[in-house]
Amino acid sequence: MAETERRRTSRGPVSWLLMTVIMTTVLLACSADYDDHDHPRLTTGTELYNHHCADCHGEDGTGKLVDRTPANILTKRSRDGIVSYIIADAHGRQDMPAFRTMPYSEAIAIADHLLVLQRLYAETAAEKKKLRALMIEP
């Protein structure tokens, strides 16, 4: 009995560690769809874009070739199309997580900012633009 009790206790920390690793992995896998909207200090389209989008698409929207993240400023979508894309269900879509819990007003502010970035890029002098060849089409 003492031997059985010793084996059971010696497995305890290993089991606990294994369970912790499994739960952490599950939570991290779900974090792609996790979307934090508890940020009352962020109100402008620029702030919201930088919070939700810039890490992947860049502050200027020209994407990141190294990560194969598309330049969202190259989108052909309308404002409503951008909003729908942001908050749409990501089922079957692997290119970007859906922000299903994002308030509609927040998605509109981000879409408006993206359209401003698109216009600014179009107005940028050719020699100052990131080459389109370096941007991935959305």
OpenMM code with the backbone's topology and positions (N, CA, C; nanometers):
from openmm import Vec3, app, unit

residues = "MET ALA GLU THR GLU ARG ARG ARG THR SER ARG GLY PRO VAL SER TRP LEU LEU MET THR VAL ILE MET THR THR VAL LEU LEU ALA CYS SER ALA ASP TYR ASP ASP HIS ASP HIS PRO ARG LEU THR THR GLY THR GLU LEU TYR ASN HIS HIS CYS ALA ASP CYS HIS GLY GLU ASP GLY THR GLY LYS LEU VAL ASP ARG THR PRO ALA ASN ILE LEU THR LYS ARG SER ARG ASP GLY ILE VAL SER TYR ILE ILE ALA ASP ALA HIS GLY ARG GLN ASP MET PRO ALA PHE ARG THR MET PRO TYR SER GLU ALA ILE ALA ILE ALA ASP HIS LEU LEU VAL LEU GLN ARG LEU TYR ALA GLU THR ALA ALA GLU LYS LYS LYS LEU ARG ALA LEU MET ILE GLU PRO".split()
positions = [
    Vec3(0.0823, -0.1197, 0.0000),
    Vec3(0.0000, 0.0000, 0.0000),
    Vec3(0.0866, 0.1259, 0.0000),
    Vec3(0.1930, 0.1246, 0.0754),
    Vec3(0.2819, 0.2402, 0.0806),
    Vec3(0.3420, 0.2676, -0.0573),
    Vec3(0.3788, 0.1614, -0.1306),
    Vec3(0.4354, 0.1759, -0.2652),
    Vec3(0.3325, 0.2396, -0.3599),
    Vec3(0.2085, 0.1920, -0.3538),
    Vec3(0.1019, 0.2468, -0.4387),
    Vec3(0.0781, 0.3929, -0.4050),
    Vec3(0.0745, 0.4249, -0.2775),
    Vec3(0.0525, 0.5629, -0.2338),
    Vec3(0.1664, 0.6530, -0.2821),
    Vec3(0.2905, 0.6051, -0.2757),
    Vec3(0.4059, 0.6827, -0.3187),
    Vec3(0.3982, 0.7100, -0.4692),
    Vec3(0.3599, 0.6066, -0.5491),
    Vec3(0.3478, 0.6260, -0.6935),
    Vec3(0.2390, 0.7274, -0.7256),
    Vec3(0.1266, 0.7208, -0.6565),
    Vec3(0.0152, 0.8109, -0.6810),
    Vec3(0.0571, 0.9553, -0.6506),
    Vec3(0.1278, 0.9779, -0.5398),
    Vec3(0.1700, 1.1129, -0.5052),
    Vec3(0.2806, 1.1624, -0.5967),
    Vec3(0.3680, 1.0753, -0.6390),
    Vec3(0.4758, 1.1201, -0.7260),
    Vec3(0.4235, 1.1565, -0.8646),
    Vec3(0.3119, 1.0994, -0.9057),
    Vec3(0.2526, 1.1350, -1.0348),
    Vec3(0.1724, 1.2637, -1.0269),
    Vec3(0.1328, 1.3037, -0.9072),
    Vec3(0.0493, 1.4228, -0.8889),
    Vec3(0.1051, 1.5462, -0.9576),
    Vec3(0.2283, 1.5878, -0.9242),
    Vec3(0.2827, 1.7080, -0.9885),
    Vec3(0.2979, 1.6923, -1.1400),
    Vec3(0.3328, 1.5736, -1.1861),
    Vec3(0.3470, 1.5516, -1.3295),
    Vec3(0.2108, 1.5643, -1.3975),
    Vec3(0.1087, 1.5063, -1.3365),
    Vec3(-0.0265, 1.5164, -1.3916),
    Vec3(-0.0728, 1.6613, -1.3933),
    Vec3(-0.0457, 1.7326, -1.2867),
    Vec3(-0.0837, 1.8731, -1.2776),
    Vec3(-0.0122, 1.9549, -1.3852),
    Vec3(0.1158, 1.9295, -1.4039),
    Vec3(0.1932, 1.9985, -1.5062),
    Vec3(0.1396, 1.9672, -1.6452),
    Vec3(0.1113, 1.8401, -1.6700),
    Vec3(0.0568, 1.7999, -1.7990),
    Vec3(-0.0779, 1.8673, -1.8252),
    Vec3(-0.1635, 1.8704, -1.7249),
    Vec3(-0.2941, 1.9345, -1.7391),
    Vec3(-0.2778, 2.0838, -1.7660),
    Vec3(-0.1836, 2.1476, -1.6985),
    Vec3(-0.1576, 2.2898, -1.7197),
    Vec3(-0.1114, 2.3157, -1.8625),
    Vec3(-0.0212, 2.2314, -1.9123),
    Vec3(0.0279, 2.2459, -2.0500),
    Vec3(-0.0864, 2.2277, -2.1494),
    Vec3(-0.1695, 2.1284, -2.1279),
    Vec3(-0.2820, 2.1032, -2.2185),
    Vec3(-0.3791, 2.2211, -2.2175),
    Vec3(-0.4147, 2.2697, -2.1004),
    Vec3(-0.5094, 2.3813, -2.0908),
    Vec3(-0.4509, 2.5082, -2.1526),
    Vec3(-0.3231, 2.5327, -2.1314),
    Vec3(-0.2596, 2.6498, -2.1910),
    Vec3(-0.2620, 2.6400, -2.3428),
    Vec3(-0.2341, 2.5220, -2.3950),
    Vec3(-0.2366, 2.5008, -2.5400),
    Vec3(-0.3762, 2.5254, -2.5960),
    Vec3(-0.4764, 2.4742, -2.5286),
    Vec3(-0.6146, 2.4942, -2.5734),
    Vec3(-0.6502, 2.6418, -2.5714),
    Vec3(-0.6142, 2.7108, -2.4642),
    Vec3(-0.6460, 2.8528, -2.4551),
    Vec3(-0.5729, 2.9342, -2.5610),
    Vec3(-0.4487, 2.8999, -2.5868),
    Vec3(-0.3747, 2.9720, -2.6905),
    Vec3(-0.4324, 2.9445, -2.8287),
    Vec3(-0.4773, 2.8240, -2.8529),
    Vec3(-0.5380, 2.7912, -2.9817),
    Vec3(-0.6665, 2.8700, -3.0009),
    Vec3(-0.7383, 2.8934, -2.8938),
    Vec3(-0.8624, 2.9698, -2.9027),
    Vec3(-0.8362, 3.1194, -2.9108),
    Vec3(-0.7167, 3.1633, -2.8740),
    Vec3(-0.6902, 3.3064, -2.8687),
    Vec3(-0.6941, 3.3728, -3.0049),
    Vec3(-0.6825, 3.2954, -3.1133),
    Vec3(-0.6920, 3.3551, -3.2464),
    Vec3(-0.8290, 3.4171, -3.2671),
    Vec3(-0.9320, 3.3601, -3.2046),
    Vec3(-1.0663, 3.4155, -3.2160),
    Vec3(-1.1000, 3.5079, -3.1000),
    Vec3(-1.0136, 3.5150, -2.9988),
    Vec3(-1.0392, 3.6021, -2.8856),
    Vec3(-1.0266, 3.7456, -2.9308),
    Vec3(-1.1215, 3.8252, -2.8901),
    Vec3(-1.1198, 3.9630, -2.9329),
    Vec3(-1.1579, 4.0528, -2.8170),
    Vec3(-1.0648, 4.1296, -2.7712),
    Vec3(-1.0847, 4.2174, -2.6571),
    Vec3(-1.1416, 4.3513, -2.7024),
    Vec3(-1.2590, 4.3839, -2.6528),
    Vec3(-1.3197, 4.5136, -2.6857),
    Vec3(-1.3414, 4.5979, -2.5624),
    Vec3(-1.2746, 4.5611, -2.4550),
    Vec3(-1.2827, 4.6396, -2.3328),
    Vec3(-1.1674, 4.7387, -2.3333),
    Vec3(-1.1786, 4.8384, -2.4174),
    Vec3(-1.0742, 4.9395, -2.4302),
    Vec3(-1.1392, 5.0760, -2.4534),
    Vec3(-1.2038, 5.1285, -2.3500),
    Vec3(-1.2775, 5.2541, -2.3652),
    Vec3(-1.1914, 5.3735, -2.4039),
    Vec3(-1.0618, 5.3667, -2.3778),
    Vec3(-0.9745, 5.4793, -2.4135),
    Vec3(-0.9479, 5.4859, -2.5637),
    Vec3(-0.9739, 5.3759, -2.6361),
    Vec3(-0.9539, 5.3748, -2.7809),
    Vec3(-1.0844, 5.4145, -2.8482),
    Vec3(-1.0839, 5.5278, -2.9140),
    Vec3(-1.2099, 5.5762, -2.9724),
    Vec3(-1.2009, 5.6067, -3.1214),
    Vec3(-1.0845, 5.6461, -3.1680),
    Vec3(-1.0741, 5.6835, -3.3093),
    Vec3(-1.0473, 5.5611, -3.3959),
    Vec3(-1.0751, 5.5750, -3.5224),
    Vec3(-1.0468, 5.4678, -3.6167),
    Vec3(-0.8991, 5.4321, -3.6185),
    Vec3(-0.8137, 5.5330, -3.6070),
    Vec3(-0.6694, 5.5098, -3.6048),
    Vec3(-0.6302, 5.4254, -3.4841),
    Vec3(-0.6806, 5.4624, -3.3666),
    Vec3(-0.6477, 5.3884, -3.2447),
    Vec3(-0.6994, 5.2451, -3.2514),
    Vec3(-0.8212, 5.2294, -3.3001),
    Vec3(-0.8807, 5.0959, -3.3089),
    Vec3(-0.8075, 5.0102, -3.4119),
    Vec3(-0.7728, 5.0699, -3.5258),
    Vec3(-0.6965, 4.9980, -3.6286),
    Vec3(-0.5617, 4.9536, -3.5721),
    Vec3(-0.4923, 5.0457, -3.5053),
    Vec3(-0.3617, 5.0119, -3.4491),
    Vec3(-0.3725, 4.9019, -3.3439),
    Vec3(-0.4799, 4.9010, -3.2687),
    Vec3(-0.5001, 4.7999, -3.1653),
    Vec3(-0.5319, 4.6625, -3.2258),
    Vec3(-0.6190, 4.6590, -3.3250),
    Vec3(-0.6685, 4.5317, -3.3780),
    Vec3(-0.5966, 4.4837, -3.5044),
    Vec3(-0.5436, 4.5735, -3.5845),
    Vec3(-0.4994, 4.5362, -3.7194),
    Vec3(-0.3509, 4.5578, -3.7490),
    Vec3(-0.2926, 4.6608, -3.6890),
    Vec3(-0.1572, 4.7031, -3.7279),
    Vec3(-0.0495, 4.5986, -3.7011),
    Vec3(-0.0661, 4.5176, -3.5977),
    Vec3(0.0362, 4.4160, -3.5701),
    Vec3(0.0568, 4.3242, -3.6900),
    Vec3(-0.0492, 4.2940, -3.7604),
    Vec3(-0.0386, 4.2045, -3.8763),
    Vec3(-0.0245, 4.2814, -4.0079),
    Vec3(-0.1066, 4.3842, -4.0257),
    Vec3(-0.1123, 4.4533, -4.1551),
    Vec3(-0.0221, 4.5757, -4.1631),
    Vec3(0.0398, 4.6132, -4.0521),
    Vec3(0.1244, 4.7315, -4.0501),
    Vec3(0.0413, 4.8566, -4.0277),
    Vec3(0.1018, 4.9564, -3.9657),
    Vec3(0.0296, 5.0812, -3.9383),
    Vec3(-0.0159, 5.1505, -4.0653),
    Vec3(0.0548, 5.1269, -4.1742),
    Vec3(0.0174, 5.1903, -4.3009),
    Vec3(-0.0704, 5.1002, -4.3877),
    Vec3(-0.0965, 4.9791, -4.3409),
    Vec3(-0.1840, 4.8882, -4.4152),
    Vec3(-0.1188, 4.8180, -4.5328),
    Vec3(0.0132, 4.8280, -4.5445),
    Vec3(0.0799, 4.7680, -4.6605),
    Vec3(0.1206, 4.6227, -4.6379),
    Vec3(0.0836, 4.5654, -4.5245),
    Vec3(0.1091, 4.4233, -4.5005),
    Vec3(0.2525, 4.3931, -4.4623),
    Vec3(0.2775, 4.2662, -4.4413),
    Vec3(0.4113, 4.2213, -4.4037),
    Vec3(0.4471, 4.1000, -4.4886),
    Vec3(0.5331, 4.1222, -4.5856),
    Vec3(0.5732, 4.0175, -4.6786),
    Vec3(0.6329, 3.8974, -4.6053),
    Vec3(0.7155, 3.9240, -4.5048),
    Vec3(0.7818, 3.8169, -4.4310),
    Vec3(0.6791, 3.7216, -4.3698),
    Vec3(0.5717, 3.7766, -4.3156),
    Vec3(0.4668, 3.6955, -4.2526),
    Vec3(0.3584, 3.6541, -4.3523),
    Vec3(0.3697, 3.6973, -4.4763),
    Vec3(0.2688, 3.6739, -4.5801),
    Vec3(0.1325, 3.7317, -4.5408),
    Vec3(0.1373, 3.8454, -4.4711),
    Vec3(0.0152, 3.9149, -4.4330),
    Vec3(-0.0183, 4.0136, -4.5430),
    Vec3(-0.1384, 4.0038, -4.5980),
    Vec3(-0.1732, 4.0904, -4.7111),
    Vec3(-0.1842, 4.2373, -4.6743),
    Vec3(-0.1646, 4.3184, -4.7732),
    Vec3(-0.1832, 4.4619, -4.7590),
    Vec3(-0.3325, 4.4892, -4.7642),
    Vec3(-0.3901, 4.5242, -4.6505),
    Vec3(-0.5340, 4.5470, -4.6521),
    Vec3(-0.5726, 4.6757, -4.7238),
    Vec3(-0.4771, 4.7625, -4.7522),
    Vec3(-0.5101, 4.8830, -4.8289),
    Vec3(-0.5365, 4.8512, -4.9762),
    Vec3(-0.5031, 4.7319, -5.0183),
    Vec3(-0.5286, 4.6931, -5.1574),
    Vec3(-0.6680, 4.6332, -5.1768),
    Vec3(-0.7456, 4.6285, -5.0701),
    Vec3(-0.8791, 4.5693, -5.0811),
    Vec3(-0.9653, 4.6432, -5.1828),
    Vec3(-1.0501, 4.5691, -5.2469),
    Vec3(-1.1464, 4.6262, -5.3420),
    Vec3(-1.2840, 4.6386, -5.2763),
    Vec3(-1.2922, 4.5991, -5.1497),
    Vec3(-1.4202, 4.6011, -5.0789),
    Vec3(-1.4649, 4.7440, -5.0491),
    Vec3(-1.5949, 4.7613, -5.0429),
    Vec3(-1.6528, 4.8886, -5.0006),
    Vec3(-1.6439, 4.8980, -4.8486),
    Vec3(-1.6856, 5.0113, -4.7954),
    Vec3(-1.6872, 5.0279, -4.6493),
    Vec3(-1.7685, 4.9168, -4.5833),
    Vec3(-1.8889, 4.8923, -4.6346),
    Vec3(-1.9738, 4.7869, -4.5782),
    Vec3(-1.9098, 4.6491, -4.5964),
    Vec3(-1.8428, 4.6300, -4.7083),
    Vec3(-1.7748, 4.5030, -4.7327),
    Vec3(-1.6612, 4.4796, -4.6349),
    Vec3(-1.5894, 4.5863, -4.6024),
    Vec3(-1.4801, 4.5760, -4.5054),
    Vec3(-1.5369, 4.5427, -4.3678),
    Vec3(-1.6434, 4.6120, -4.3299),
    Vec3(-1.7069, 4.5867, -4.1999),
    Vec3(-1.7531, 4.4417, -4.1917),
    Vec3(-1.8186, 4.3944, -4.2952),
    Vec3(-1.8663, 4.2558, -4.2968),
    Vec3(-1.7503, 4.1583, -4.2857),
    Vec3(-1.6415, 4.1875, -4.3548),
    Vec3(-1.5251, 4.0997, -4.3509),
    Vec3(-1.4633, 4.0957, -4.2113),
    Vec3(-1.4586, 4.2103, -4.1451),
    Vec3(-1.3999, 4.2173, -4.0114),
    Vec3(-1.4798, 4.1333, -3.9122),
    Vec3(-1.6113, 4.1456, -3.9162),
    Vec3(-1.6928, 4.0805, -3.8132),
    Vec3(-1.7556, 3.9487, -3.8584),
    Vec3(-1.7300, 3.9079, -3.9816),
    Vec3(-1.7901, 3.7850, -4.0343),
    Vec3(-1.7374, 3.6613, -3.9639),
    Vec3(-1.8148, 3.5572, -3.9713),
    Vec3(-1.7725, 3.4279, -3.9173),
    Vec3(-1.6522, 3.3797, -3.9974),
    Vec3(-1.5511, 3.3323, -3.9269),
    Vec3(-1.4264, 3.2902, -3.9918),
    Vec3(-1.4304, 3.1460, -4.0412),
    Vec3(-1.5460, 3.0824, -4.0398),
    Vec3(-1.5546, 2.9424, -4.0817),
    Vec3(-1.4983, 2.9258, -4.2233),
    Vec3(-1.3985, 2.8429, -4.2352),
    Vec3(-1.3383, 2.8181, -4.3659),
    Vec3(-1.2397, 2.9257, -4.4092),
    Vec3(-1.2191, 3.0247, -4.3261),
    Vec3(-1.1289, 3.1346, -4.3593),
    Vec3(-1.0078, 3.1259, -4.2680),
    Vec3(-0.8906, 3.1124, -4.3255),
    Vec3(-0.7705, 3.0989, -4.2448),
    Vec3(-0.6821, 3.2216, -4.2518),
    Vec3(-0.7183, 3.3173, -4.3347),
    Vec3(-0.6312, 3.4321, -4.3543),
    Vec3(-0.6406, 3.5351, -4.2430),
    Vec3(-0.7521, 3.5404, -4.1716),
    Vec3(-0.7690, 3.6397, -4.0671),
    Vec3(-0.8800, 3.5939, -3.9730),
    Vec3(-0.8592, 3.6106, -3.8433),
    Vec3(-0.9677, 3.5737, -3.7524),
    Vec3(-1.0836, 3.6708, -3.7660),
    Vec3(-1.2029, 3.6232, -3.7415),
    Vec3(-1.3199, 3.7112, -3.7392),
    Vec3(-1.3277, 3.7763, -3.6018),
    Vec3(-1.3714, 3.8971, -3.5988),
    Vec3(-1.3907, 3.9695, -3.4743),
    Vec3(-1.5409, 3.9731, -3.4481),
    Vec3(-1.5952, 3.8566, -3.4150),
    Vec3(-1.7402, 3.8395, -3.4015),
    Vec3(-1.8031, 3.9242, -3.2928),
    Vec3(-1.7265, 3.9584, -3.1905),
    Vec3(-1.7835, 4.0357, -3.0805),
    Vec3(-1.7568, 4.1848, -3.0934),
    Vec3(-1.6952, 4.2251, -3.2034),
    Vec3(-1.6643, 4.3662, -3.2227),
    Vec3(-1.7934, 4.4450, -3.2444),
    Vec3(-1.8095, 4.5543, -3.1708),
    Vec3(-1.9260, 4.6395, -3.1954),
    Vec3(-1.9223, 4.6941, -3.3385),
    Vec3(-2.0398, 4.7056, -3.3974),
    Vec3(-2.0514, 4.7520, -3.5352),
    Vec3(-1.9855, 4.8895, -3.5529),
    Vec3(-2.0047, 4.9772, -3.4551),
    Vec3(-1.9471, 5.1121, -3.4638),
    Vec3(-1.7943, 5.1073, -3.4675),
    Vec3(-1.7367, 5.0123, -3.3968),
    Vec3(-1.5916, 4.9961, -3.3964),
    Vec3(-1.5426, 4.9471, -3.5331),
    Vec3(-1.6142, 4.8521, -3.5901),
    Vec3(-1.5776, 4.8002, -3.7223),
    Vec3(-1.5882, 4.9097, -3.8279),
    Vec3(-1.6905, 4.9955, -3.8162),
    Vec3(-1.7054, 5.1072, -3.9104),
    Vec3(-1.5875, 5.2030, -3.8972),
    Vec3(-1.5482, 5.2347, -3.7738),
    Vec3(-1.4349, 5.3259, -3.7526),
    Vec3(-1.3067, 5.2678, -3.8131),
    Vec3(-1.2856, 5.1385, -3.7975),
    Vec3(-1.1676, 5.0735, -3.8556),
    Vec3(-1.1752, 5.0766, -4.0079),
    Vec3(-1.2924, 5.0461, -4.0638),
    Vec3(-1.3093, 5.0482, -4.2094),
    Vec3(-1.2832, 5.1887, -4.2644),
    Vec3(-1.3361, 5.2894, -4.1962),
    Vec3(-1.3133, 5.4277, -4.2405),
    Vec3(-1.1652, 5.4619, -4.2378),
    Vec3(-1.0956, 5.4191, -4.1322),
    Vec3(-0.9518, 5.4455, -4.1240),
    Vec3(-0.8765, 5.3724, -4.2355),
    Vec3(-0.9158, 5.2501, -4.2618),
    Vec3(-0.8513, 5.1741, -4.3688),
    Vec3(-0.8696, 5.2440, -4.5040),
    Vec3(-0.9864, 5.2977, -4.5272),
    Vec3(-1.0104, 5.3703, -4.6522),
    Vec3(-0.9267, 5.4982, -4.6593),
    Vec3(-0.9033, 5.5625, -4.5441),
    Vec3(-0.8132, 5.6790, -4.5401),
    Vec3(-0.6710, 5.6349, -4.5736),
    Vec3(-0.6258, 5.5240, -4.5138),
    Vec3(-0.4920, 5.4714, -4.5453),
    Vec3(-0.4790, 5.4406, -4.6939),
    Vec3(-0.5845, 5.3852, -4.7506),
    Vec3(-0.5850, 5.3514, -4.8928),
    Vec3(-0.5695, 5.4781, -4.9775),
    Vec3(-0.6439, 5.5823, -4.9413),
    Vec3(-0.6373, 5.7088, -5.0144),
    Vec3(-0.4994, 5.7736, -4.9986),
    Vec3(-0.4444, 5.7707, -4.8762),
    Vec3(-0.3116, 5.8284, -4.8528),
    Vec3(-0.2047, 5.7554, -4.9336),
    Vec3(-0.2173, 5.6245, -4.9415),
    Vec3(-0.1202, 5.5475, -5.0197),
    Vec3(-0.1300, 5.5847, -5.1678),
    Vec3(-0.2511, 5.6004, -5.2160),
    Vec3(-0.2704, 5.6372, -5.3567),
    Vec3(-0.2105, 5.7743, -5.3858),
    Vec3(-0.2130, 5.8637, -5.2876),
    Vec3(-0.1613, 5.9993, -5.3054),
    Vec3(-0.0115, 6.0112, -5.2766),
    Vec3(0.0498, 5.9057, -5.2262),
    Vec3(0.1932, 5.9082, -5.1948),
    Vec3(0.2745, 5.9074, -5.3242),
    Vec3(0.3793, 5.9847, -5.3247),
    Vec3(0.4675, 5.9889, -5.4416),
    Vec3(0.5244, 5.8500, -5.4676),
    Vec3(0.5355, 5.8153, -5.5942),
    Vec3(0.5779, 5.6814, -5.6353),
    Vec3(0.7094, 5.6378, -5.5704),
    Vec3(0.8046, 5.7294, -5.5599),
    Vec3(0.9354, 5.6912, -5.5044),
    Vec3(0.9320, 5.6686, -5.3526),
    Vec3(0.8241, 5.7102, -5.2876),
    Vec3(0.8114, 5.6905, -5.1432),
    Vec3(0.7202, 5.5739, -5.1077),
    Vec3(0.6554, 5.5157, -5.2073),
    Vec3(0.5629, 5.4056, -5.1832),
    Vec3(0.6378, 5.2748, -5.1616),
    Vec3(0.5794, 5.1913, -5.0796),
    Vec3(0.6270, 5.0535, -5.0704),
    Vec3(0.5897, 4.9901, -5.2037),
    Vec3(0.6836, 4.9238, -5.2666),
    Vec3(0.6562, 4.8657, -5.3973),
    Vec3(0.5419, 4.7663, -5.3894),
    Vec3(0.4515, 4.7756, -5.4821),
    Vec3(0.3366, 4.6858, -5.4831),
    Vec3(0.3809, 4.5388, -5.4948),
    Vec3(0.4932, 4.5184, -5.5580),
    Vec3(0.5475, 4.3822, -5.5694),
    Vec3(0.5818, 4.3236, -5.4324),
    Vec3(0.6042, 4.4090, -5.3328),
    Vec3(0.6359, 4.3637, -5.1974),
    Vec3(0.5114, 4.3455, -5.1118),
    Vec3(0.3965, 4.3797, -5.1683),
    Vec3(0.2719, 4.3664, -5.0941),
    Vec3(0.1957, 4.2448, -5.1475),
    Vec3(0.1341, 4.1734, -5.0574),
    Vec3(0.0560, 4.0554, -5.0955),
    Vec3(-0.0867, 4.0982, -5.1197),
    Vec3(-0.1424, 4.0569, -5.2314),
    Vec3(-0.2823, 4.0903, -5.2631),
    Vec3(-0.3758, 4.0269, -5.1609),
    Vec3(-0.4774, 4.0997, -5.1180),
    Vec3(-0.5726, 4.0412, -5.0231),
    Vec3(-0.6631, 3.9404, -5.0910),
] * unit.nanometer
topology = app.Topology()
chain = topology.addChain("A")
for resn in residues:
    res = topology.addResidue(resn, chain)
    for name in ("N", "CA", "C"):
        topology.addAtom(name, app.Element.getBySymbol(name[0]), res)
